[in-house]
Amino acid sequence: MSTIKKQLLEIKNRISSAVKKYDRPNHSVHLLAVSKTWPSNLLREAAMAGQTSFGENYLQEALVKINDLADLDLQWHFIGPIQSNKTSDIAKHFDWVQSVDRIKIAQRLSKQRPIELADLNICIQVNIDNEISKSGVSSANLMAFAEQVNQIERLTLRGLMIIPAKTDDPEKQRAAFKHVHQLFTQLADLYPTVDTLSMGMSDDMDIAISQGSTLVRIGTALFGKRPTPAPSGQVH
Ligand SMILES: *Cc1c(COP(=O)(O)O)cnc(C)c1O
């Protein structure tokens, strides 16, 4: 069995044990393979082992892989910071954008979404540790922001994405995730299209699942330690 296939099985087992342990419904947590910095052939291996959704942070390298793997039926999620001049390629080549935190960006994605494609799935990135990270909408502004996004055509509001501040304290982590889950529940009550809470990465997926995550974004635990440093200001 290939290493990727083994790792994929192991992560799926970790997800299903957490789902059982925390009394979550079966199949309520999806796995997004975060493939930034890894070459197309490795993603192809993961796809051959059954993985269908991939998350990318850097547009240029993502476009190469999307093109290389165009023969496969895959879903692509953009999960990195978005500059205005990149929205056109994102709108053309991705199925989901999880890192929306400015209305101007949402409007551009809407205008640039090609007519022949389905509406673009959107998660709003929330920032509950305000002073620590610059990306994301604060919890105070979230509901007003969501109302605006929900009105923009060609976009479907699907939920929230959170990258919590790094901490070694599992209780702090749990509290942060719990807070985001409360915001998610409020949002889902208002908007029927909202069904996705994107939280949890390689190191904190179990806690995230315990607090209601519906999508975990896993890089390192699947592909191994990333070979090159990420550009500054980005999760590595
Ligand atoms: C890199 C990245 C991940 C994956 O992190 P790992 O710790 O490698 O699992 C998840 N989400 C975002 C937004 C990322 O940038």
The ligand as an SDF file (V2000), in Angstrom:
LIG
                    3D

 15 15  0  0  0  0  0  0  0  0999 V2000
   -1.7280   24.7090    5.8920 C   0  0  0  0  0  0  0  0  0  0  0  0
   -3.1270   24.8280    6.3310 C   0  0  0  0  0  0  0  0  0  0  0  0
   -3.8070   23.7450    6.9020 C   0  0  0  0  0  0  0  0  0  0  0  0
   -3.1750   22.3930    7.1660 C   0  0  0  0  0  0  0  0  0  0  0  0
   -2.3970   22.4190    8.3090 O   0  0  0  0  0  0  0  0  0  0  0  0
   -1.6780   21.0820    8.8700 P   0  0  0  0  0  0  0  0  0  0  0  0
   -1.2790   21.4710   10.2350 O   0  0  0  0  0  0  0  0  0  0  0  0
   -0.5310   20.8040    7.9630 O   0  0  0  0  0  0  0  0  0  0  0  0
   -2.6890   19.9900    8.8370 O   0  0  0  0  0  0  0  0  0  0  0  0
   -5.1360   23.9310    7.2400 C   0  0  0  0  0  0  0  0  0  0  0  0
   -5.7730   25.1090    7.0420 N   0  0  0  0  0  0  0  0  0  0  0  0
   -5.1470   26.1580    6.4870 C   0  0  0  0  0  0  0  0  0  0  0  0
   -5.9000   27.4270    6.3060 C   0  0  0  0  0  0  0  0  0  0  0  0
   -3.8120   26.0610    6.1320 C   0  0  0  0  0  0  0  0  0  0  0  0
   -3.2060   27.1330    5.6060 O   0  0  0  0  0  0  0  0  0  0  0  0
  1  2  1  0
  2  3  1  0
  2 14  2  0
  3  4  1  0
  3 10  2  0
  4  5  1  0
  5  6  1  0
  6  7  2  0
  6  8  1  0
  6  9  1  0
 10 11  1  0
 11 12  2  0
 12 13  1  0
 12 14  1  0
 14 15  1  0
M  END
$$$$
